Each structure stands twice: as C-alpha cells, then as structure tokens.
Amino acid sequence: MSLLATAIPLIIYAVAFQTIVYLLLPIRFRPTWAPLATSSVGAAVVVVAAVWFGPTAIGLAGPDGGLLASWGSATLVAMCTVGVVMMSRPQLRGHLADPRMGAMSSRTAAAHILVRIPLITVVIEEAVFRGVLHAALIAVYPEPMALWGGALLFGLWHIGPGLDQAHANERRSMARFVHVAITVAATTAAGAFLVWLRIETGSIWVPVAVHAGVNMTLAAFARLATRTKVTPVPALEITA
C-alpha cells in the first residue's frame, strides 16, 4: 500500500463520513456519539498509517517544545482578546453563544473543554488531516494544491457539525444553509493555515496547539455567552 492508495478513502472519509453520522444519529445522541464515532474511525486510520508508513512520514515526529509554547500561548492570548471584545458588545455576544454549552453541567463542560476537545477532537483531526491526509496529498500533488485541497476537505468535514450547531440555535432552513456555508468557508481558511503550519514546522504538533487553543477558548466563551443574560439595548427616543 502506498500513500497514493490512501488518498481516495481519506477523501471519502473527509467529505462524507462525519456528515452521514450527524444526519443518521437522533439529535439527542449527537453531542456524545457523533464525536466518538468519527474520532474512533480517525484514530484507527492514524494507527494503521503510523504502523505502515512510520510516524515521521505522517507528521507525528516529536514536537519542538519552544514552538509549541510560543504558538499555543499566542493563540490563547489572541482568542481571549477576541472573546472579551465580543462579550463586551451585546450585538456580538449572540454570535458566540451555543445553547449546547450552556446546557452542560459545570463538570461536563469542564470535561468537554479540557479533555474532549484537545484529546478526542483536535489530536485526532490533526493526525488525520494534517498528518495522514496531507502526507497522501503531498505525495500526489504540488504543495499549493495539496495545501488547499486538504484545507477544503477539512472545511467539508465540518458540514455535519455546522448543521448541528445551526439546529441548536434554532435557525430556519435558509439561515441553516448560510450558517453551514460560513462554517465550511471559515474552517477551510483555518485548515489552510494549519496545513501551512504543518509544512513549516514539519509535524502536526504546532497545528495541534493552535487548533486546541482556538477550540477550547471558543467553547469557554460560548458557555459564558450562553449563560450571560443579555440586557436589551433601549431604543433611541426622538423628541420634537
């Protein structure tokens, strides 16, 4: 088996698998079982690829501690700044809110932010997309095409979660479509940056630090925004 032979099943996995899982699962089971199903399959793919091709070939070489610390801390500072600014403006705070985070108990929310996001979501996604998938694409295509192809597949991977978030926020059909389209566009752009980091640093670990910093911070602010009562802005009165 070659890296070329892994490209097609990985593309199918990226484009269709997670979306199908989200569509098939009843809504009440999605928060727990959708990530477990997709991450379990992803972990199996990474383990097989690491054994077959070697960990270095798929970007699992040991991380540079200094790079990890600098990129991770910079990401946390940047995302906390964005979160504080959005929380300070009622018209922006609603864009942060996620009822799914607000409905969690404190213990469940802490486990979600500190364990599930970095270990189940981020590490598996980075190992699959910036690890195995990028190694397969770069073996076939020039670097720019491999970068943007992998980024687009990462964006399409988020169709299912985008649909679930739109449903949680009770968006109507057209608004759901717009929400999913924005989600795909944003995660494609983020995916391109993460692929670039993987190329520049030679492994997936700096992308892991950045990805985890973004997702964990956004989840924390989503919970805070959802549980913070929004005070309506009074209308301006025009007097004669």
Phi, psi and omega per residue, in radians:
M1 nan 2.376 3.123
S2 -1.943 2.938 3.064
L3 -1.075 -0.581 3.089
L4 -1.030 -0.716 -3.107
A5 -1.197 -0.322 3.127
T6 -1.507 -0.255 -3.007
A7 -1.115 -0.838 -3.049
I8 -1.107 -0.885 3.104
P9 -1.085 -0.573 3.103
L10 -1.183 -0.681 3.110
I11 -1.118 -0.757 3.093
I12 -1.069 -0.753 3.104
Y13 -1.026 -0.789 -3.086
A14 -1.214 -0.698 -3.033
V15 -1.382 -0.739 -2.898
A16 -1.992 -0.604 -2.893
F17 -1.060 -0.929 -3.073
Q18 -1.140 -0.697 3.127
T19 -1.057 -0.762 3.124
I20 -1.099 -0.737 3.125
V21 -1.038 -0.813 -3.135
Y22 -1.124 -0.673 -3.113
L23 -1.253 -0.574 -3.084
L24 -1.408 -0.581 -3.079
L25 -1.318 2.403 2.991
P26 -1.017 2.601 -3.025
I27 -0.957 -0.701 -3.061
R28 -1.199 -0.344 -3.136
F29 -1.639 -0.236 -3.023
R30 -1.063 -0.796 -3.064
P31 -1.001 -0.581 -3.105
T32 -1.671 -0.864 -2.937
W33 -1.487 -0.507 3.119
A34 -1.107 -0.882 3.107
P35 -1.095 -0.640 3.140
L36 -1.144 -0.726 -3.137
A37 -1.132 -0.858 -3.084
T38 -1.215 -0.683 -3.130
S39 -1.241 -0.578 3.112
S40 -1.123 -0.784 3.096
V41 -1.139 -0.743 3.117
G42 -1.070 -0.740 3.122
A43 -1.089 -0.703 3.109
A44 -1.097 -0.720 3.106
V45 -1.062 -0.772 -3.107
V46 -1.152 -0.757 3.141
V47 -1.081 -0.795 3.130
V48 -1.087 -0.773 -3.137
A49 -1.135 -0.682 3.137
A50 -1.142 -0.683 3.111
V51 -1.213 -0.720 -3.037
W52 -1.328 -0.826 -3.040
F53 -1.760 -0.299 -3.050
G54 1.681 2.505 -3.066
P55 -1.087 -0.610 -3.109
T56 -1.145 -0.650 -3.106
A57 -1.104 -0.485 -3.122
I58 -1.904 0.364 2.986
G59 1.441 0.328 -3.115
L60 -1.692 0.257 3.109
A61 -1.059 2.732 -3.079
G62 -0.950 2.455 -3.091
P63 -1.348 2.725 2.996
D64 -1.519 1.991 -3.054
G65 -1.022 -0.703 -3.140
G66 -1.130 -0.768 3.113
L67 -1.113 -0.743 3.121
L68 -1.029 -0.828 -3.097
A69 -1.122 -0.771 -3.071
S70 -1.201 -0.814 -3.141
W71 -1.201 -0.708 -3.138
G72 -1.123 -0.797 -3.126
S73 -1.188 -0.681 3.115
A74 -1.106 -0.671 3.119
T75 -1.135 -0.780 3.136
L76 -1.083 -0.750 3.136
V77 -1.101 -0.797 -3.117
A78 -1.114 -0.789 -3.088
M79 -1.237 -0.622 3.081
C80 -1.149 -0.656 3.095
T81 -1.091 -0.816 3.106
V82 -1.052 -0.782 -3.126
G83 -1.090 -0.758 3.140
V84 -1.124 -0.746 3.123
V85 -1.075 -0.797 -3.133
M86 -1.164 -0.660 3.124
M87 -1.166 -0.487 -3.090
S88 -1.374 -0.163 -3.117
R89 -2.102 1.943 -3.085
P90 -0.941 -0.597 -3.106
Q91 -1.260 -0.342 3.104
L92 -1.725 -0.416 -3.054
R93 -1.047 -0.631 -3.142
G94 -1.094 -0.470 3.121
H95 -1.263 -0.364 3.097
L96 -1.467 -0.534 -2.960
A97 -1.103 2.501 3.072
D98 -2.483 1.897 -3.092
P99 -0.981 -0.485 3.137
R100 -1.127 -0.668 3.096
M101 -1.252 -0.673 -3.124
G102 -1.163 -0.501 -3.108
A103 -1.381 -0.226 -3.114
M104 -1.306 2.586 2.972
S105 -1.208 2.894 -3.133
S106 -1.048 -0.722 -3.136
R107 -1.159 -0.763 3.142
T108 -1.134 -0.719 3.123
A109 -1.106 -0.731 3.118
A110 -1.108 -0.740 3.110
A111 -1.124 -0.677 3.129
H112 -1.108 -0.827 -3.066
I113 -1.286 -0.725 -2.996
L114 -1.610 -0.362 -3.080
V115 -2.092 -1.020 -3.029
R116 -1.100 -0.810 -3.100
I117 -1.096 -0.970 -3.079
P118 -1.228 -0.659 -3.012
L119 -1.609 -0.746 -3.066
I120 -1.531 -0.756 -3.088
T121 -1.482 -1.064 -2.943
V122 -1.192 -0.902 -3.079
V123 -1.054 -0.752 -3.133
I124 -1.165 -0.803 -3.141
E125 -1.077 -0.761 -3.140
E126 -1.167 -0.696 3.123
A127 -1.127 -0.627 3.126
V128 -1.345 -0.913 -2.986
F129 -1.440 -0.883 3.133
R130 -1.511 -0.221 3.097
G131 -1.666 -1.493 -3.021
V132 -1.167 -0.859 -3.077
L133 -1.103 -0.785 3.138
H134 -1.096 -0.714 3.114
A135 -1.071 -0.670 3.116
A136 -1.204 -0.771 -3.108
L137 -1.190 -0.708 -3.092
I138 -1.224 -0.366 3.082
A139 -1.326 -0.284 -3.058
V140 -1.954 -0.682 -2.977
Y141 -2.049 2.787 3.005
P142 -1.068 2.766 -3.024
E143 -0.975 -0.802 -3.138
P144 -1.066 -0.705 -3.139
M145 -1.185 -0.693 3.106
A146 -1.129 -0.689 -3.137
L147 -1.100 -0.938 -3.065
W148 -1.296 -0.529 3.054
G149 -1.128 -0.783 3.094
G150 -1.136 -0.648 3.123
A151 -1.134 -0.758 3.134
L152 -1.118 -0.712 3.113
L153 -1.112 -0.630 3.076
F154 -1.141 -0.670 3.077
G155 -1.116 -0.797 3.130
L156 -1.120 -0.523 3.070
W157 -1.010 -0.437 -3.075
H158 -1.641 0.198 3.072
I159 -1.080 -0.846 -3.131
G160 -1.036 -0.930 3.092
P161 -1.055 -0.607 3.100
G162 -1.112 -0.744 3.085
L163 -1.086 -0.728 -3.116
D164 -1.151 -0.735 3.125
Q165 -1.164 -0.702 3.110
A166 -1.081 -0.707 3.107
H167 -1.145 -0.722 -3.138
A168 -1.085 -0.555 3.135
N169 -1.598 0.167 3.050
E170 0.977 0.777 3.086
R171 -1.438 2.556 3.103
R172 -1.333 3.015 -2.956
S173 -0.975 -0.860 -3.142
M174 -1.164 -0.688 3.109
A175 -1.136 -0.592 3.074
R176 -1.116 -0.764 3.127
F177 -1.052 -0.788 3.134
V178 -1.106 -0.746 3.140
H179 -1.061 -0.776 3.136
V180 -1.150 -0.718 3.129
A181 -1.075 -0.744 3.105
I182 -1.144 -0.699 3.114
T183 -1.059 -0.798 3.140
V184 -1.113 -0.765 -3.136
A185 -1.108 -0.773 -3.109
A186 -1.162 -0.738 -3.126
T187 -1.299 -0.438 3.015
T188 -1.151 -0.793 3.103
A189 -1.097 -0.757 3.102
A190 -1.105 -0.701 3.125
G191 -1.081 -0.684 3.110
A192 -1.087 -0.737 3.115
F193 -1.129 -0.711 -3.134
L194 -1.192 -0.631 3.061
V195 -1.128 -0.738 3.109
W196 -1.033 -0.756 3.094
L197 -1.072 -0.707 3.132
R198 -1.099 -0.711 3.126
I199 -1.175 -0.781 -3.072
E200 -1.198 -0.620 -3.062
T201 -1.712 -0.255 3.069
G202 1.461 0.077 3.108
S203 -2.714 3.096 -3.099
I204 -1.547 -0.088 -2.873
W205 -1.329 -0.602 3.022
V206 -1.171 -0.788 2.984
P207 -0.949 -0.645 3.084
V208 -1.060 -0.805 -3.113
A209 -1.092 -0.757 -3.125
V210 -1.193 -0.823 -3.131
H211 -1.039 -0.794 3.141
A212 -1.129 -0.736 3.139
G213 -1.063 -0.736 3.131
V214 -1.149 -0.914 -3.043
N215 -1.157 -0.731 -3.123
M216 -1.160 -0.731 -3.137
T217 -1.166 -0.776 3.124
L218 -1.082 -0.694 3.123
A219 -1.118 -0.726 3.133
A220 -1.118 -0.772 3.121
F221 -1.226 -0.555 3.086
A222 -1.090 -0.729 3.105
R223 -1.150 -0.764 -3.134
L224 -1.105 -0.753 -3.122
A225 -1.157 -0.659 -3.115
T226 -1.213 -0.606 -3.074
R227 -1.626 -0.001 3.104
T228 -1.676 2.174 -3.121
K229 -1.213 2.216 3.125
V230 -1.502 2.185 3.101
T231 -1.529 2.103 -3.117
P232 -1.021 2.487 3.103
V233 -1.456 2.110 -3.105
P234 -1.121 2.520 3.107
A235 -1.268 2.568 3.118
L236 -1.251 2.384 3.104
E237 -1.727 2.279 3.132
I238 -1.842 2.091 -3.128
T239 -1.887 2.580 -3.122
A240 -1.336 nan nan
